[in-house]
Structures are given as C-alpha cells and as structure tokens.
Amino acid sequence: MKGTLYGVGVGPGNPELMTLAAVRIIRESAVIACPGKDARQSTAYRIAVQAEPSLATKELLAVDMPMTRDRAELTKSFRQGALLLESFLKQGKDVAFLTLGDPAVYSTFAYLEERIAGLGYPTGYISGVPSFCAAAAEAGVPLTEWDEALHIIPAGQMDESELEETLRLPGTCALMKSGTRMDAVKSALAGSGREVYMVENCGMLGQKIYRGADSIPDTAGYFSMILAKEEKGSNQPSDDLSEGAEKRRSESESIRNPLDSRGK
C-alpha cells in the first residue's frame, strides 16, 4: 500500500491559526517533512509543534530547497526532494510536508507534489491561513470591499517600473516577498497614492505593523507583507462607521501581537 503525501499549511506564524485538519494530518502522519537542512530548525516546524506537541516525537525529514532563481539548480533540488519523499511513501508511510501559510500559494510543495503524483502516489493539499489574510487581520483592515479586486504580487521578483505598473491595477495589491527589494518597493509605493500597511513577522514574536508608505523602513525581514489598498472612490459610501474604522487603523499601538498573551 502506498503512502500519501500531504502539503500542510501551518499558517503565517501564530500556531493558534492552524486548522483542525492541519493538526489532524500532522498527528496521523508517520513522517513529517520540513523544508531546509534541519527540520527542527525550520520555521514551519517551530510553529506546528506548538499546536501539536506529538510532532516532537515523530520521524522528521529535512528536504533542502535552496533559495535560488537558477532553474537548473531548482529542478535538481525538486527531483532529489521528490526521490527522498518517495523513499518513505513506497514503505506505505504517510508524509506531511509542512509549509508556511497555504501550500497552494507560492509554496515549494507544489513542485514536489507534481513529481510525486507523476510517480503514482496519492497527494493532498491541506489549506492554511495565507499571510496576506493574516496581515490584514493584524492591521485591522479589510483586504477588499464591495467589488474590489485582490492581486497577489511576488514583489521580490520585480523591478521598480514593473512594480509601478502593477500598483496601477484597481483594487488591493498584496506584495509578497517584498523584503528583498525594499528600495524598489518603497519608491513605487511613494507615488502610488495608495493606503499602505506593512506587517513584518506576522503572528510571530517581533511582529511590527507599519502604516503609510513613509513609515516603512529601508530594510525589512523576509517575512514582510505589504498591503497597498486603492483609495476609496466616489462609488463607495462613506459614513460614521468608516470614519471610526479610520481612527482605529491610525492607532497602531493599540493592536497587540497575539503572541504576547499566549500561555497566560
């Protein structure tokens, strides 16, 4: 009997945001795979073990996925990773591959899953809370309103001109992986006329929330999510409720990190 490979989203950082399905699959899987050279040091593992302590006693598998844009090197890594996973699946062991956020959103799991499925093994995606949803919640703002569009943008792969063009799109732009190109991102945001929020280390210790393009620092960590909301147009009603929301959004210090009270 063949084992099943699951891509399990552990959410953005706060273990309390992990789904019941994610916890159950982790508990029931014989092997837990994590991206990186050391499974116990991976961010995904450190999040998940807080929600499911039995993870600490399970068989762990480190799947090294280098941070590179070299397609040949990536293809080689995906092939090696898939073969490593298959070595457990062919024994009939279910494997849960932990990913930050949601495994369907910019996750290396997709490339591994494609290869494993091609080898004839059953696979599955277990959804997690994506970082852009969690960041909006931490900032206390809706991602979209009325008929606004939502654009998920891999900002770290764009130059300034591409970012400027992207920020002309109607609706809300969620700029992922922006920490690697903060200079270009800040410059593009400055002239966009958008309502800007950045959440660094969302749901983790050291979480910081910035409001307005001018408040964003010149350097930021890898786990930085920027939400660039289109200014409200005349077709969107304004009333006392929206004015109250604006006041609440401006009080950045009033929003605490949910981790601060954990365990109390």
Secondary structure, 3 states (H helix, E strand, C coil): CCCCEEEEECECCCHHHCCHHHHHHHHHCCEEEEECCCHHHCHHHHHHHHHCHHHHHCEEEEECCCCCCCHHHHHHHHHHHHHHHHHHHCCCCCEEEEECECCCCCCCHHHHHHHHHHCCCCEEEECCCCHHHHHHHHHCCCCCCCCCCEEEEEHHHCCHHHHHHHCCCCCEEEEECHHHHHHHHHHHHHCCCCEEEEEECCCCCCCEEEECHHHCCCCCCCCEEEEEECCCCCCCCCCHHHHHHHHHHHCHHHCCCHHHHCCC
